[in-house]
């Protein structure tokens, strides 16, 4: 996720969008169920915020996780509604 965000920012810069630092973060370990990985999301969010991104993470509806994401500097959180 971190590498893809950096590639996206570099690509946006080549198109004249130098200030485009927004990234929707989804860390999905299992493509069958599409449920977010809370540990991976928190780690990636922490790294991306430190790298200057405005992070918008997709996460499980866990208020403790959401608080941790806020604490590392995420602009907002997008908890999933329910498992499909």
MDAnalysis code that builds the backbone (N, CA, C; Angstrom):
import MDAnalysis as mda
import numpy as np

u = mda.Universe.empty(252, n_residues=84, atom_resindex=np.repeat(np.arange(84), 3), trajectory=True)
u.add_TopologyAttr("name", ["N", "CA", "C"] * 84)
u.add_TopologyAttr("resid", np.arange(1, 85))
u.add_TopologyAttr("resname", ["UNK", "UNK", "UNK", "UNK", "UNK", "UNK", "UNK", "UNK", "UNK", "UNK", "UNK", "UNK", "UNK", "UNK", "UNK", "UNK", "UNK", "UNK", "UNK", "UNK", "UNK", "UNK", "UNK", "UNK", "UNK", "UNK", "UNK", "UNK", "UNK", "UNK", "UNK", "UNK", "UNK", "UNK", "UNK", "UNK", "UNK", "UNK", "UNK", "UNK", "UNK", "UNK", "UNK", "UNK", "UNK", "UNK", "UNK", "UNK", "UNK", "UNK", "UNK", "UNK", "UNK", "UNK", "UNK", "UNK", "UNK", "UNK", "UNK", "UNK", "UNK", "UNK", "UNK", "UNK", "UNK", "UNK", "UNK", "UNK", "UNK", "UNK", "UNK", "UNK", "UNK", "UNK", "UNK", "UNK", "UNK", "UNK", "UNK", "UNK", "UNK", "UNK", "UNK", "UNK"])
u.atoms.positions = np.array([
    [0.822, -1.190, 0.000],
    [0.000, 0.000, 0.000],
    [0.867, 1.254, 0.000],
    [1.936, 1.225, 0.762],
    [2.806, 2.398, 0.863],
    [3.492, 2.660, -0.472],
    [4.007, 1.620, -1.084],
    [4.690, 1.782, -2.371],
    [3.724, 2.274, -3.444],
    [2.510, 1.731, -3.471],
    [1.511, 2.168, -4.460],
    [1.151, 3.634, -4.264],
    [1.070, 4.091, -3.025],
    [0.755, 5.498, -2.758],
    [1.864, 6.411, -3.270],
    [3.096, 6.008, -3.074],
    [4.214, 6.819, -3.563],
    [4.241, 6.861, -5.090],
    [3.955, 5.742, -5.718],
    [3.904, 5.707, -7.183],
    [2.781, 6.607, -7.681],
    [1.620, 6.548, -7.024],
    [0.493, 7.394, -7.417],
    [0.800, 8.868, -7.268],
    [1.468, 9.238, -6.187],
    [1.820, 10.644, -5.991],
    [2.817, 11.101, -7.047],
    [3.778, 10.261, -7.380],
    [4.752, 10.610, -8.420],
    [4.064, 10.761, -9.775],
    [3.127, 9.883, -10.069],
    [2.382, 9.970, -11.320],
    [1.538, 11.241, -11.366],
    [0.887, 11.575, -10.270],
    [0.084, 12.801, -10.209],
    [0.964, 14.029, -10.420],
    [2.165, 14.007, -9.881],
    [3.086, 15.138, -10.045],
    [3.473, 15.329, -11.508],
    [3.585, 14.232, -12.260],
    [3.932, 14.369, -13.681],
    [2.803, 15.003, -14.480],
    [1.586, 14.979, -13.912],
    [0.433, 15.582, -14.581],
    [0.110, 16.966, -14.020],
    [1.059, 17.530, -13.252],
    [0.875, 18.871, -12.731],
    [0.105, 18.952, -11.430],
    [-0.139, 17.833, -10.777],
    [-0.869, 17.827, -9.509],
    [0.119, 17.629, -8.354],
    [1.015, 18.578, -8.189],
    [2.075, 18.460, -7.184],
    [1.540, 18.436, -5.756],
    [0.378, 19.025, -5.533],
    [-0.161, 19.092, -4.176],
    [-1.196, 18.000, -3.905],
    [-1.282, 17.002, -4.754],
    [-2.240, 15.913, -4.578],
    [-1.628, 14.857, -3.661],
    [-1.964, 14.931, -2.373],
    [-1.412, 14.003, -1.388],
    [-2.473, 13.127, -0.738],
    [-3.680, 13.128, -1.285],
    [-4.754, 12.309, -0.726],
    [-4.584, 10.856, -1.153],
    [-4.824, 9.952, -0.211],
    [-4.769, 8.533, -0.542],
    [-5.853, 7.802, 0.260],
    [-6.677, 7.045, -0.453],
    [-7.645, 6.165, 0.199],
    [-6.908, 4.862, 0.460],
    [-6.792, 4.510, 1.718],
    [-6.001, 3.348, 2.116],
    [-6.903, 2.149, 2.366],
    [-6.658, 1.077, 1.621],
    [-7.353, -0.194, 1.828],
    [-6.307, -1.297, 1.890],
    [-6.172, -1.925, 3.033],
    [-5.270, -3.066, 3.191],
    [-6.162, -4.293, 3.324],
    [-6.265, -5.035, 2.229],
    [-7.170, -6.189, 2.139],
    [-6.323, -7.451, 1.935],
    [-6.156, -8.275, 2.980],
    [-5.300, -9.453, 2.842],
    [-5.949, -10.627, 2.113],
    [-7.282, -10.689, 2.097],
    [-7.966, -11.834, 1.498],
    [-8.961, -11.346, 0.445],
    [-8.649, -11.554, -0.837],
    [-9.534, -11.052, -1.894],
    [-10.900, -11.743, -1.930],
    [-11.035, -12.857, -1.258],
    [-12.328, -13.543, -1.246],
    [-13.348, -12.801, -0.388],
    [-12.922, -12.317, 0.776],
    [-13.857, -11.692, 1.713],
    [-13.811, -10.169, 1.719],
    [-12.734, -9.578, 1.227],
    [-12.576, -8.126, 1.120],
    [-12.729, -7.395, 2.446],
    [-12.334, -8.024, 3.540],
    [-12.367, -7.370, 4.847],
    [-11.012, -6.710, 5.110],
    [-11.012, -5.504, 5.662],
    [-9.743, -4.811, 5.896],
    [-8.933, -5.440, 7.028],
    [-7.623, -5.351, 6.889],
    [-6.684, -5.853, 7.889],
    [-6.374, -4.712, 8.860],
    [-6.833, -4.791, 10.120],
    [-6.642, -3.670, 11.038],
    [-5.180, -3.385, 11.372],
    [-4.389, -4.415, 11.572],
    [-2.978, -4.225, 11.924],
    [-2.214, -3.612, 10.745],
    [-2.435, -4.168, 9.556],
    [-1.780, -3.638, 8.365],
    [-2.221, -2.227, 8.037],
    [-3.504, -1.942, 8.246],
    [-4.023, -0.601, 7.978],
    [-3.380, 0.420, 8.904],
    [-3.280, 0.100, 10.175],
    [-2.678, 1.030, 11.133],
    [-1.206, 1.272, 10.812],
    [-0.483, 0.220, 10.495],
    [0.938, 0.369, 10.174],
    [1.136, 1.193, 8.908],
    [0.354, 0.900, 7.869],
    [0.489, 1.647, 6.615],
    [0.066, 3.097, 6.799],
    [-1.000, 3.335, 7.559],
    [-1.462, 4.703, 7.800],
    [-0.398, 5.512, 8.522],
    [0.211, 4.931, 9.523],
    [1.263, 5.616, 10.272],
    [2.403, 6.020, 9.348],
    [2.833, 5.104, 8.509],
    [3.936, 5.376, 7.569],
    [3.547, 6.441, 6.557],
    [2.343, 6.342, 5.991],
    [1.914, 7.294, 4.967],
    [1.742, 8.705, 5.529],
    [1.205, 8.813, 6.735],
    [1.077, 10.135, 7.360],
    [2.462, 10.748, 7.560],
    [3.400, 9.953, 8.032],
    [4.778, 10.442, 8.223],
    [5.416, 10.851, 6.901],
    [4.972, 10.234, 5.806],
    [5.499, 10.565, 4.478],
    [4.769, 11.742, 3.837],
    [3.838, 12.368, 4.566],
    [3.180, 13.571, 4.083],
    [1.876, 13.370, 3.340],
    [1.287, 12.186, 3.419],
    [0.016, 11.926, 2.750],
    [-1.157, 12.312, 3.653],
    [-2.271, 12.660, 3.040],
    [-3.541, 12.826, 3.735],
    [-4.242, 11.481, 3.598],
    [-4.305, 10.727, 4.687],
    [-4.731, 9.325, 4.633],
    [-6.210, 9.196, 5.007],
    [-6.942, 8.472, 4.154],
    [-8.360, 8.188, 4.338],
    [-8.518, 6.665, 4.385],
    [-8.379, 6.052, 5.568],
    [-8.366, 4.590, 5.635],
    [-9.758, 3.962, 5.678],
    [-9.881, 2.848, 4.961],
    [-11.043, 1.965, 5.012],
    [-10.725, 0.951, 6.091],
    [-11.588, 0.830, 7.097],
    [-11.248, -0.022, 8.234],
    [-12.487, -0.738, 8.770],
    [-12.246, -1.663, 9.670],
    [-13.357, -2.352, 10.330],
    [-14.031, -1.376, 11.299],
    [-15.300, -1.616, 11.650],
    [-16.024, -0.695, 12.542],
    [-15.641, -0.903, 14.017],
    [-14.403, -0.668, 14.309],
    [-13.857, -0.858, 15.649],
    [-13.466, 0.519, 16.198],
    [-14.157, 1.001, 17.222],
    [-13.861, 2.352, 17.714],
    [-12.438, 2.514, 18.254],
    [-11.867, 1.453, 18.788],
    [-10.489, 1.542, 19.289],
    [-9.522, 1.709, 18.122],
    [-9.702, 0.920, 17.068],
    [-8.870, 1.061, 15.874],
    [-9.033, 2.460, 15.282],
    [-10.262, 2.932, 15.207],
    [-10.506, 4.274, 14.651],
    [-9.784, 5.339, 15.461],
    [-9.768, 5.187, 16.765],
    [-9.046, 6.144, 17.624],
    [-7.549, 6.095, 17.345],
    [-7.003, 4.884, 17.176],
    [-5.575, 4.753, 16.860],
    [-5.268, 5.393, 15.508],
    [-6.148, 5.208, 14.536],
    [-5.938, 5.823, 13.231],
    [-5.970, 7.344, 13.340],
    [-6.862, 7.856, 14.151],
    [-6.909, 9.295, 14.396],
    [-5.615, 9.756, 15.077],
    [-5.143, 8.985, 16.035],
    [-3.932, 9.348, 16.778],
    [-2.689, 9.411, 15.894],
    [-2.611, 8.555, 14.868],
    [-1.442, 8.604, 13.979],
    [-1.554, 9.716, 12.946],
    [-2.738, 10.355, 12.855],
    [-2.865, 11.518, 11.985],
    [-3.745, 11.362, 10.769],
    [-4.569, 10.327, 10.705],
    [-5.471, 10.168, 9.565],
    [-6.484, 11.308, 9.537],
    [-6.838, 11.762, 8.333],
    [-7.780, 12.872, 8.185],
    [-9.194, 12.461, 8.572],
    [-9.544, 11.233, 8.324],
    [-10.851, 10.683, 8.660],
    [-10.741, 9.167, 8.643],
    [-11.798, 8.473, 8.996],
    [-11.837, 7.016, 8.867],
    [-13.101, 6.647, 8.121],
    [-13.054, 5.544, 7.392],
    [-14.201, 5.053, 6.635],
    [-14.472, 3.614, 7.052],
    [-15.203, 3.410, 8.155],
    [-15.474, 2.034, 8.591],
    [-16.468, 1.344, 7.667],
    [-16.252, 0.055, 7.471],
    [-17.164, -0.690, 6.619],
    [-18.496, -0.892, 7.321],
    [-19.547, -1.038, 6.543],
    [-20.897, -1.176, 7.107],
    [-21.142, -2.542, 7.722],
    [-20.899, -3.589, 6.952],
    [-21.069, -4.936, 7.456],
    [-20.421, -5.907, 6.470],
    [-19.992, -7.076, 6.948],
    [-19.437, -8.061, 6.023],
    [-20.489, -8.512, 5.015],
    [-20.087, -8.745, 3.818],
    [-21.005, -9.180, 2.761],
    [-21.185, -10.678, 2.856],
])
